[in-house]
Amino acid sequence: MTEKIMEGSIAVAHAVARCSPDVVAAFPITPSTHIPQELSRIQPEYGFEFVPVEAEFSAISAVFGASAAGGRAFTATSSQGLLLMHEVLFAASGTRLPMVMVVANRAISAPLSIWNDWQDSISQRDAGWIQLYCKNSQETVDATIQAFKITEEARIPVMVCFDGFYLTHEISPIDVPEKKEIDAYAPKGKRDSLDVGDPKSFGCYATPAYYQDMKKEQDDALFASAGIIEKHAGKFAEKFGRPQFAFIEEYKNDKDAAIISMGSLAEEAELVADEGLAGVVRVKCFRPFPRDALKKALQGKKRVVILEKDVSFGLGGALATEVKSLLFEAGLAPEVTSIICGLGGKDVSVKNIKEALQEKGSAWM
């Protein structure tokens, strides 16, 4: 293992390049810009095709085409850029095309904000993509490398999410495996693709007699991808010697109370756990949702506090809605507090997290 001091976005770009993509297409948008910028700079060294486009809809469309042609494809975006991709996200997952996208999470307009929350990727949670939320830049590098293996085996696109600015621009010690190591872990294989000599249709018309059955197969595949995610987390840990969490991570979760969160916010909550105030259960894999793992982690809890940087307007937090559903399903009845916080980059301090432990019901912080 060789750690270098580097920015999170730069580390992710080098990890992607060393995964030997065939095509990278992206449009710059804060705070994801440094990823495609660095990929365009190092493209001559690695030899992949870098496609500069006029907007994010074109970026995801180019990646769609590259994947359909049998290539290993990648893009990165944030915020409104991800929303502009919305139509093609559904087309990509419905066509079962493998591809990887890193989302540098950022708030959604209006009002305009360039700062971090999870509203962009959470708003796409029903697009049929695997969604992984990372707590630091090292985990983002590791998850991105695994994502190429996961997507190519599951034939489901993978979205790797990490917090804009907090992680994308943070400079820290990061180990990016060498290309020869990644080649050994994630070699490119041949797969069915477009061939002028053997024409195929992608995403063709489906009548009512067939459409629902096809959607059921897609849903089944997303559920089944949990086994693939877990398998490759294990193989990565074995190969590179770093512990990997496929679905959830528990931290000092031996208390009556547990804080549930995602991303770098969960890592901050660990400082509260260090004071013995509550355990932490971090959700890494939001889709497919890790219901069984969470049920086990929350057994015997008297109190659950959910912290999240998103809102499902008119309902509450998206993560809280999922957690409450599984608690009901499992017959568990802890006191539940749902906290919406950090929207538009609003600071969430350790003091705030302690205060959240005193809240009841639902609150904005």
C-alpha positions, 0 to 999 in steps of 0.5 A: 500500500502506497499512500499519497497526499492528494485531493479526493477528486484527483484520486478518483480520476486516477482510480478510474483511469487505472480501471482501463475505461474505453470511453469517458464522457463528462461535462464540468459542473461544480463540485465534480469538475476536477474529476473529468478535468484530471481525466482529460489531462491524463488521457494521453497516458492511459489511452481511453477516449475522452469525449467533451460534450455540451451538456450532461444529457449528452455525457450520459448519452455518450456513455450509454452508446459506449456501453451498448457498443461493448465498452467500459464507460464512465462519467461524473456529475453533480446536482443539476447535471445529474437531473439533466441526465434523468431520462437516460438514467432510466433508459440505461438501467432498463436496457441493463447496460453496465456503466459507472458514474461518480456523483459529487453530491450537491444541493439542487436549485432553487434557490441556487446552491453549489454546496453539499447535500444528497438531494441530487442522487436521492432524487434519482433513487428510483432510476434503477441504479445501484447507489453507494454512498462513501464516507471518505475519499479512500472509500470512494476510490475503493468503491469506484474500482469495485463498481466496474466489476459490480456493474459488469456482472450485475448488468446494472449501472452503478452510482458512487456518491461522495460529498461535494467539497467535504470529500471532493476537495479534501486533501488527505492520504489516499492509496490508489492501487497501481494499474497492474494491480487493478488489471489483476482485480478488474480485467475487462472481459468480452460481452454482448454488444452492438455488431453491424454483422449481427443486429440487435435492438436495445430498449425497444417497444414493449406492449402491455403484455410484456412491459411489467414482466420486464420491469419485474425482471429488472427489479429482481436483478437489482435485489440480486445485485446485493450478492454481487456487491458483497462478493466484490467487496470481499474480493477487494478486501482480500486483494488490497488488504483494506476492510470493505463494507458492502452494505452497512458499517457499525461503529461502537453499536453496542448502546441502546441508541443508534445514529443512522446516517450516510456519507461523511456525516456518518463518519462525523457521528463516530465522534459522538459514539466515541463519547459513549452517547450512541452507536453509529450505523452507516448505510453505504448501499442505499440501492438495493436497500440493505434491509436485512443488514439493518434489521440485524444492526437495530435489534434491541435498540430503544432509540434510533436517530436518523440524520440525513442531508435530503428531504422528500417534500411532503413526507420527510427524509428519504432515509428515515422513510426507508428505516421506519418501513423496515422497523415496522416490517421487522416488528421492532419498535424503538423510539425514532427521531428523524433529523433533516440537516445540512441542506445546501451545505449548512454546517452540521457540527458534533454539537448539533449531532449531540443535540439531535440525540435530544430531539423527539419525533421529526425536526430540521436542524 
